[in-house]
Amino acid sequence: MNSTIETYRLPLIAAVSLLLLGFGGVAFYGWLRFGSSILLTLGETGLSWCF
């Protein structure tokens, strides 16, 4: 039974890693696309010092 658990561990780790990498890629793209607008909006409202 222990070998069955270890058999599924590698594909599970790979799938979770790819999912997290995808989320990170989407967040990075969003920051590149909208980062300047976010900082300008925060600067206009006086909250830019929080960063």
N, CA, C and O atoms as a Tripos MOL2 file, in Angstrom:
@<TRIPOS>MOLECULE
protein
  204   203    51     0     0
PROTEIN
NO_CHARGES

@<TRIPOS>ATOM
      1 N           0.8230   -1.2020    0.0000 N.3       1 MET1
      2 CA          0.0000    0.0000    0.0000 C.3       1 MET1
      3 C           0.8640    1.2620    0.0000 C.2       1 MET1
      4 O           0.4900    2.2810   -0.5810 O.2       1 MET1
      5 N           1.9800    1.1840    0.6350 N.am      2 ASN2
      6 CA          2.8470    2.3460    0.7050 C.3       2 ASN2
      7 C           3.4040    2.7150   -0.6610 C.2       2 ASN2
      8 O           3.5970    3.8960   -0.9460 O.2       2 ASN2
      9 N           3.6670    1.7200   -1.5150 N.am      3 SER3
     10 CA          4.1900    2.0120   -2.8500 C.3       3 SER3
     11 C           3.1420    2.7060   -3.7210 C.2       3 SER3
     12 O           3.4900    3.4840   -4.6090 O.2       3 SER3
     13 N           1.8430    2.4240   -3.4670 N.am      4 THR4
     14 CA          0.7790    3.0870   -4.2200 C.3       4 THR4
     15 C           0.7430    4.5790   -3.8970 C.2       4 THR4
     16 O           0.5450    5.4060   -4.7870 O.2       4 THR4
     17 N           0.9320    4.9140   -2.6480 N.am      5 ILE5
     18 CA          0.9460    6.3220   -2.2440 C.3       5 ILE5
     19 C           2.1370    7.0290   -2.8870 C.2       5 ILE5
     20 O           2.0050    8.1530   -3.3700 O.2       5 ILE5
     21 N           3.2780    6.3850   -2.8930 N.am      6 GLU6
     22 CA          4.4630    6.9970   -3.4960 C.3       6 GLU6
     23 C           4.3420    7.0890   -5.0120 C.2       6 GLU6
     24 O           4.9430    7.9730   -5.6230 O.2       6 GLU6
     25 N           3.5750    6.1910   -5.6310 N.am      7 THR7
     26 CA          3.3810    6.2240   -7.0750 C.3       7 THR7
     27 C           2.6140    7.4660   -7.4930 C.2       7 THR7
     28 O           2.9110    8.0510   -8.5340 O.2       7 THR7
     29 N           1.6470    7.8730   -6.7110 N.am      8 TYR8
     30 CA          0.8350    9.0350   -7.0470 C.3       8 TYR8
     31 C           1.4240   10.3470   -6.5490 C.2       8 TYR8
     32 O           0.9140   11.4170   -6.8810 O.2       8 TYR8
     33 N           2.4700   10.2830   -5.7720 N.am      9 ARG9
     34 CA          3.0280   11.5070   -5.1950 C.3       9 ARG9
     35 C           3.6850   12.3980   -6.2520 C.2       9 ARG9
     36 O           3.4570   13.6080   -6.2620 O.2       9 ARG9
     37 N           4.4890   11.8240   -7.1330 N.am     10 LEU10
     38 CA          5.2060   12.6210   -8.1330 C.3      10 LEU10
     39 C           4.2600   13.3210   -9.1150 C.2      10 LEU10
     40 O           4.4340   14.5170   -9.3490 O.2      10 LEU10
     41 N           3.2710   12.6400   -9.7010 N.am     11 PRO11
     42 CA          2.3450   13.3630  -10.5920 C.3      11 PRO11
     43 C           1.5340   14.4300   -9.8610 C.2      11 PRO11
     44 O           1.2200   15.4740  -10.4320 O.2      11 PRO11
     45 N           1.1970   14.1710   -8.6050 N.am     12 LEU12
     46 CA          0.4550   15.1660   -7.8300 C.3      12 LEU12
     47 C           1.3080   16.3970   -7.5720 C.2      12 LEU12
     48 O           0.8370   17.5260   -7.7150 O.2      12 LEU12
     49 N           2.5450   16.1860   -7.1970 N.am     13 ILE13
     50 CA          3.4540   17.3150   -6.9660 C.3      13 ILE13
     51 C           3.6790   18.0910   -8.2570 C.2      13 ILE13
     52 O           3.7280   19.3210   -8.2420 O.2      13 ILE13
     53 N           3.8160   17.3830   -9.3710 N.am     14 ALA14
     54 CA          4.0170   18.0460  -10.6680 C.3      14 ALA14
     55 C           2.7880   18.8600  -11.0570 C.2      14 ALA14
     56 O           2.9190   19.9790  -11.5520 O.2      14 ALA14
     57 N           1.5920   18.3090  -10.8390 N.am     15 ALA15
     58 CA          0.3610   19.0260  -11.1970 C.3      15 ALA15
     59 C           0.1860   20.2660  -10.3360 C.2      15 ALA15
     60 O          -0.1720   21.3260  -10.8490 O.2      15 ALA15
     61 N           0.4290   20.1530   -9.0470 N.am     16 VAL16
     62 CA          0.3030   21.3100   -8.1500 C.3      16 VAL16
     63 C           1.3450   22.3620   -8.4960 C.2      16 VAL16
     64 O           1.0540   23.5570   -8.4660 O.2      16 VAL16
     65 N           2.5530   21.9270   -8.8220 N.am     17 SER17
     66 CA          3.6080   22.8770   -9.2050 C.3      17 SER17
     67 C           3.2410   23.6270  -10.4790 C.2      17 SER17
     68 O           3.4330   24.8410  -10.5630 O.2      17 SER17
     69 N           2.7160   22.9140  -11.4680 N.am     18 LEU18
     70 CA          2.3030   23.5780  -12.7070 C.3      18 LEU18
     71 C           1.1470   24.5390  -12.4750 C.2      18 LEU18
     72 O           1.0890   25.6050  -13.0880 O.2      18 LEU18
     73 N           0.2330   24.1690  -11.5960 N.am     19 LEU19
     74 CA         -0.8890   25.0500  -11.2760 C.3      19 LEU19
     75 C          -0.4000   26.3260  -10.6010 C.2      19 LEU19
     76 O          -0.8320   27.4230  -10.9550 O.2      19 LEU19
     77 N           0.4950   26.1860   -9.6340 N.am     20 LEU20
     78 CA          1.0490   27.3660   -8.9640 C.3      20 LEU20
     79 C           1.8760   28.2240   -9.9160 C.2      20 LEU20
     80 O           1.8430   29.4520   -9.8390 O.2      20 LEU20
     81 N           2.6110   27.5810  -10.8040 N.am     21 LEU21
     82 CA          3.3780   28.3250  -11.8070 C.3      21 LEU21
     83 C           2.4440   29.0950  -12.7340 C.2      21 LEU21
     84 O           2.7450   30.2250  -13.1190 O.2      21 LEU21
     85 N           1.3210   28.4940  -13.0910 N.am     22 GLY22
     86 CA          0.3320   29.1700  -13.9310 C.3      22 GLY22
     87 C          -0.2630   30.3790  -13.2370 C.2      22 GLY22
     88 O          -0.4010   31.4450  -13.8380 O.2      22 GLY22
     89 N          -0.6220   30.2100  -11.9470 N.am     23 PHE23
     90 CA         -1.1530   31.3460  -11.1880 C.3      23 PHE23
     91 C          -0.1250   32.4640  -11.0720 C.2      23 PHE23
     92 O          -0.4580   33.6420  -11.1990 O.2      23 PHE23
     93 N           1.1260   32.0850  -10.8300 N.am     24 GLY24
     94 CA          2.1850   33.0810  -10.7510 C.3      24 GLY24
     95 C           2.3880   33.8050  -12.0680 C.2      24 GLY24
     96 O           2.6220   35.0140  -12.0890 O.2      24 GLY24
     97 N           2.2980   33.0680  -13.1710 N.am     25 GLY25
     98 CA          2.4330   33.6840  -14.4920 C.3      25 GLY25
     99 C           1.3140   34.6600  -14.7850 C.2      25 GLY25
    100 O           1.5470   35.7340  -15.3390 O.2      25 GLY25
    101 N           0.0950   34.2890  -14.4130 N.am     26 VAL26
    102 CA         -1.0490   35.1850  -14.6230 C.3      26 VAL26
    103 C          -0.9080   36.4270  -13.7540 C.2      26 VAL26
    104 O          -1.1930   37.5330  -14.2120 O.2      26 VAL26
    105 N          -0.4730   36.2640  -12.5110 N.am     27 ALA27
    106 CA         -0.2800   37.4240  -11.6310 C.3      27 ALA27
    107 C           0.8320   38.3300  -12.1520 C.2      27 ALA27
    108 O           0.7080   39.5530  -12.1020 O.2      27 ALA27
    109 N           1.9050   37.7450  -12.6470 N.am     28 PHE28
    110 CA          3.0080   38.5400  -13.1880 C.3      28 PHE28
    111 C           2.5670   39.3000  -14.4320 C.2      28 PHE28
    112 O           2.9100   40.4700  -14.6010 O.2      28 PHE28
    113 N           1.8100   38.6390  -15.3020 N.am     29 TYR29
    114 CA          1.2970   39.3160  -16.4900 C.3      29 TYR29
    115 C           0.3690   40.4690  -16.0880 C.2      29 TYR29
    116 O           0.4290   41.5530  -16.6690 O.2      29 TYR29
    117 N          -0.4740   40.2300  -15.1060 N.am     30 GLY30
    118 CA         -1.3600   41.2920  -14.6350 C.3      30 GLY30
    119 C          -0.5890   42.4690  -14.0710 C.2      30 GLY30
    120 O          -0.9630   43.6230  -14.2780 O.2      30 GLY30
    121 N           0.4920   42.1760  -13.3570 N.am     31 TRP31
    122 CA          1.3030   43.2590  -12.8070 C.3      31 TRP31
    123 C           1.9860   44.0390  -13.9330 C.2      31 TRP31
    124 O           2.0510   45.2670  -13.8810 O.2      31 TRP31
    125 N           2.4950   43.3400  -14.9460 N.am     32 LEU32
    126 CA          3.1120   44.0360  -16.0710 C.3      32 LEU32
    127 C           2.0950   44.8630  -16.8390 C.2      32 LEU32
    128 O           2.4030   45.9580  -17.3100 O.2      32 LEU32
    129 N           0.8880   44.3390  -16.9650 N.am     33 ARG33
    130 CA         -0.1410   45.0060  -17.7650 C.3      33 ARG33
    131 C          -0.7770   46.1670  -17.0200 C.2      33 ARG33
    132 O          -1.0290   47.2130  -17.6190 O.2      33 ARG33
    133 N          -1.0440   46.0090  -15.7180 N.am     34 PHE34
    134 CA         -1.8110   47.0020  -14.9720 C.3      34 PHE34
    135 C          -1.0610   47.6070  -13.7900 C.2      34 PHE34
    136 O          -1.6470   48.3660  -13.0180 O.2      34 PHE34
    137 N           0.2280   47.2860  -13.6330 N.am     35 GLY35
    138 CA          0.9800   47.7580  -12.4760 C.3      35 GLY35
    139 C           1.0790   49.2690  -12.3930 C.2      35 GLY35
    140 O           0.9450   49.8400  -11.3110 O.2      35 GLY35
    141 N           1.3100   49.9210  -13.5170 N.am     36 SER36
    142 CA          1.4350   51.3780  -13.4850 C.3      36 SER36
    143 C           0.1050   52.0200  -13.1160 C.2      36 SER36
    144 O           0.0810   53.0240  -12.4040 O.2      36 SER36
    145 N          -0.9880   51.4620  -13.5850 N.am     37 SER37
    146 CA         -2.3100   52.0030  -13.2310 C.3      37 SER37
    147 C          -2.5980   51.8020  -11.7520 C.2      37 SER37
    148 O          -3.1830   52.6710  -11.1050 O.2      37 SER37
    149 N          -2.1880   50.6590  -11.2160 N.am     38 ILE38
    150 CA         -2.3920   50.3960   -9.7980 C.3      38 ILE38
    151 C          -1.6180   51.4020   -8.9560 C.2      38 ILE38
    152 O          -2.1640   51.9820   -8.0170 O.2      38 ILE38
    153 N          -0.3410   51.6100   -9.2910 N.am     39 LEU39
    154 CA          0.4700   52.5450   -8.5120 C.3      39 LEU39
    155 C          -0.0230   53.9810   -8.6500 C.2      39 LEU39
    156 O          -0.0120   54.7270   -7.6720 O.2      39 LEU39
    157 N          -0.4530   54.3820   -9.8420 N.am     40 LEU40
    158 CA         -0.9840   55.7380  -10.0150 C.3      40 LEU40
    159 C          -2.2660   55.9260   -9.2240 C.2      40 LEU40
    160 O          -2.4700   56.9750   -8.6120 O.2      40 LEU40
    161 N          -3.1300   54.9230   -9.2290 N.am     41 THR41
    162 CA         -4.3780   55.0180   -8.4680 C.3      41 THR41
    163 C          -4.0890   55.0980   -6.9790 C.2      41 THR41
    164 O          -4.6950   55.9040   -6.2730 O.2      41 THR41
    165 N          -3.1690   54.2700   -6.4920 N.am     42 LEU42
    166 CA         -2.8190   54.3220   -5.0750 C.3      42 LEU42
    167 C          -2.1570   55.6470   -4.7230 C.2      42 LEU42
    168 O          -2.3850   56.1870   -3.6410 O.2      42 LEU42
    169 N          -1.3480   56.1690   -5.6210 N.am     43 GLY43
    170 CA         -0.7150   57.4580   -5.3850 C.3      43 GLY43
    171 C          -1.7250   58.5770   -5.3290 C.2      43 GLY43
    172 O          -1.5820   59.4980   -4.5240 O.2      43 GLY43
    173 N          -2.7310   58.5200   -6.1570 N.am     44 GLU44
    174 CA         -3.7720   59.5560   -6.1530 C.3      44 GLU44
    175 C          -4.5950   59.5230   -4.8670 C.2      44 GLU44
    176 O          -5.0670   60.5610   -4.4030 O.2      44 GLU44
    177 N          -4.7650   58.3530   -4.3020 N.am     45 THR45
    178 CA         -5.5570   58.2510   -3.0710 C.3      45 THR45
    179 C          -4.7060   58.3510   -1.8200 C.2      45 THR45
    180 O          -5.2370   58.3010   -0.7100 O.2      45 THR45
    181 N          -3.3920   58.4920   -1.9760 N.am     46 GLY46
    182 CA         -2.5250   58.6710   -0.8290 C.3      46 GLY46
    183 C          -2.1190   57.3870   -0.1410 C.2      46 GLY46
    184 O          -1.6150   57.4310    0.9810 O.2      46 GLY46
    185 N          -2.3200   56.2450   -0.7740 N.am     47 LEU47
    186 CA         -1.9870   54.9770   -0.1500 C.3      47 LEU47
    187 C          -0.7170   54.3660   -0.6910 C.2      47 LEU47
    188 O          -0.4000   53.2260   -0.3520 O.2      47 LEU47
    189 N           0.0260   55.0840   -1.5230 N.am     48 SER48
    190 CA          1.2160   54.5030   -2.1310 C.3      48 SER48
    191 C           2.3110   54.2510   -1.1060 C.2      48 SER48
    192 O           3.2060   53.4460   -1.3630 O.2      48 SER48
    193 N           2.2700   54.9090    0.0420 N.am     49 TRP49
    194 CA          3.2920   54.6920    1.0540 C.3      49 TRP49
    195 C           3.1710   53.3150    1.6880 C.2      49 TRP49
    196 O           4.1050   52.8740    2.3580 O.2      49 TRP49
    197 N           2.0580   52.6220    1.5010 N.am     50 CYS50
    198 CA          1.8860   51.2780    2.0610 C.3      50 CYS50
    199 C           2.7930   50.2800    1.3840 C.2      50 CYS50
    200 O           3.1410   49.2590    1.9750 O.2      50 CYS50
    201 N           3.1830   50.5560    0.1560 N.am     51 PHE51
    202 CA          4.0880   49.6380   -0.5300 C.3      51 PHE51
    203 C           5.4670   49.9510   -0.0810 C.2      51 PHE51
    204 O           6.4210   49.3080   -0.5200 O.2      51 PHE51
@<TRIPOS>BOND
     1     1     2 1
     2     2     3 1
     3     3     4 2
     4     3     5 am
     5     5     6 1
     6     6     7 1
     7     7     8 2
     8     7     9 am
     9     9    10 1
    10    10    11 1
    11    11    12 2
    12    11    13 am
    13    13    14 1
    14    14    15 1
    15    15    16 2
    16    15    17 am
    17    17    18 1
    18    18    19 1
    19    19    20 2
    20    19    21 am
    21    21    22 1
    22    22    23 1
    23    23    24 2
    24    23    25 am
    25    25    26 1
    26    26    27 1
    27    27    28 2
    28    27    29 am
    29    29    30 1
    30    30    31 1
    31    31    32 2
    32    31    33 am
    33    33    34 1
    34    34    35 1
    35    35    36 2
    36    35    37 am
    37    37    38 1
    38    38    39 1
    39    39    40 2
    40    39    41 am
    41    41    42 1
    42    42    43 1
    43    43    44 2
    44    43    45 am
    45    45    46 1
    46    46    47 1
    47    47    48 2
    48    47    49 am
    49    49    50 1
    50    50    51 1
    51    51    52 2
    52    51    53 am
    53    53    54 1
    54    54    55 1
    55    55    56 2
    56    55    57 am
    57    57    58 1
    58    58    59 1
    59    59    60 2
    60    59    61 am
    61    61    62 1
    62    62    63 1
    63    63    64 2
    64    63    65 am
    65    65    66 1
    66    66    67 1
    67    67    68 2
    68    67    69 am
    69    69    70 1
    70    70    71 1
    71    71    72 2
    72    71    73 am
    73    73    74 1
    74    74    75 1
    75    75    76 2
    76    75    77 am
    77    77    78 1
    78    78    79 1
    79    79    80 2
    80    79    81 am
    81    81    82 1
    82    82    83 1
    83    83    84 2
    84    83    85 am
    85    85    86 1
    86    86    87 1
    87    87    88 2
    88    87    89 am
    89    89    90 1
    90    90    91 1
    91    91    92 2
    92    91    93 am
    93    93    94 1
    94    94    95 1
    95    95    96 2
    96    95    97 am
    97    97    98 1
    98    98    99 1
    99    99   100 2
   100    99   101 am
   101   101   102 1
   102   102   103 1
   103   103   104 2
   104   103   105 am
   105   105   106 1
   106   106   107 1
   107   107   108 2
   108   107   109 am
   109   109   110 1
   110   110   111 1
   111   111   112 2
   112   111   113 am
   113   113   114 1
   114   114   115 1
   115   115   116 2
   116   115   117 am
   117   117   118 1
   118   118   119 1
   119   119   120 2
   120   119   121 am
   121   121   122 1
   122   122   123 1
   123   123   124 2
   124   123   125 am
   125   125   126 1
   126   126   127 1
   127   127   128 2
   128   127   129 am
   129   129   130 1
   130   130   131 1
   131   131   132 2
   132   131   133 am
   133   133   134 1
   134   134   135 1
   135   135   136 2
   136   135   137 am
   137   137   138 1
   138   138   139 1
   139   139   140 2
   140   139   141 am
   141   141   142 1
   142   142   143 1
   143   143   144 2
   144   143   145 am
   145   145   146 1
   146   146   147 1
   147   147   148 2
   148   147   149 am
   149   149   150 1
   150   150   151 1
   151   151   152 2
   152   151   153 am
   153   153   154 1
   154   154   155 1
   155   155   156 2
   156   155   157 am
   157   157   158 1
   158   158   159 1
   159   159   160 2
   160   159   161 am
   161   161   162 1
   162   162   163 1
   163   163   164 2
   164   163   165 am
   165   165   166 1
   166   166   167 1
   167   167   168 2
   168   167   169 am
   169   169   170 1
   170   170   171 1
   171   171   172 2
   172   171   173 am
   173   173   174 1
   174   174   175 1
   175   175   176 2
   176   175   177 am
   177   177   178 1
   178   178   179 1
   179   179   180 2
   180   179   181 am
   181   181   182 1
   182   182   183 1
   183   183   184 2
   184   183   185 am
   185   185   186 1
   186   186   187 1
   187   187   188 2
   188   187   189 am
   189   189   190 1
   190   190   191 1
   191   191   192 2
   192   191   193 am
   193   193   194 1
   194   194   195 1
   195   195   196 2
   196   195   197 am
   197   197   198 1
   198   198   199 1
   199   199   200 2
   200   199   201 am
   201   201   202 1
   202   202   203 1
   203   203   204 2
@<TRIPOS>SUBSTRUCTURE
     1 MET1         2 RESIDUE 1 A MET
     2 ASN2         6 RESIDUE 1 A ASN
     3 SER3        10 RESIDUE 1 A SER
     4 THR4        14 RESIDUE 1 A THR
     5 ILE5        18 RESIDUE 1 A ILE
     6 GLU6        22 RESIDUE 1 A GLU
     7 THR7        26 RESIDUE 1 A THR
     8 TYR8        30 RESIDUE 1 A TYR
     9 ARG9        34 RESIDUE 1 A ARG
    10 LEU10       38 RESIDUE 1 A LEU
    11 PRO11       42 RESIDUE 1 A PRO
    12 LEU12       46 RESIDUE 1 A LEU
    13 ILE13       50 RESIDUE 1 A ILE
    14 ALA14       54 RESIDUE 1 A ALA
    15 ALA15       58 RESIDUE 1 A ALA
    16 VAL16       62 RESIDUE 1 A VAL
    17 SER17       66 RESIDUE 1 A SER
    18 LEU18       70 RESIDUE 1 A LEU
    19 LEU19       74 RESIDUE 1 A LEU
    20 LEU20       78 RESIDUE 1 A LEU
    21 LEU21       82 RESIDUE 1 A LEU
    22 GLY22       86 RESIDUE 1 A GLY
    23 PHE23       90 RESIDUE 1 A PHE
    24 GLY24       94 RESIDUE 1 A GLY
    25 GLY25       98 RESIDUE 1 A GLY
    26 VAL26      102 RESIDUE 1 A VAL
    27 ALA27      106 RESIDUE 1 A ALA
    28 PHE28      110 RESIDUE 1 A PHE
    29 TYR29      114 RESIDUE 1 A TYR
    30 GLY30      118 RESIDUE 1 A GLY
    31 TRP31      122 RESIDUE 1 A TRP
    32 LEU32      126 RESIDUE 1 A LEU
    33 ARG33      130 RESIDUE 1 A ARG
    34 PHE34      134 RESIDUE 1 A PHE
    35 GLY35      138 RESIDUE 1 A GLY
    36 SER36      142 RESIDUE 1 A SER
    37 SER37      146 RESIDUE 1 A SER
    38 ILE38      150 RESIDUE 1 A ILE
    39 LEU39      154 RESIDUE 1 A LEU
    40 LEU40      158 RESIDUE 1 A LEU
    41 THR41      162 RESIDUE 1 A THR
    42 LEU42      166 RESIDUE 1 A LEU
    43 GLY43      170 RESIDUE 1 A GLY
    44 GLU44      174 RESIDUE 1 A GLU
    45 THR45      178 RESIDUE 1 A THR
    46 GLY46      182 RESIDUE 1 A GLY
    47 LEU47      186 RESIDUE 1 A LEU
    48 SER48      190 RESIDUE 1 A SER
    49 TRP49      194 RESIDUE 1 A TRP
    50 CYS50      198 RESIDUE 1 A CYS
    51 PHE51      202 RESIDUE 1 A PHE
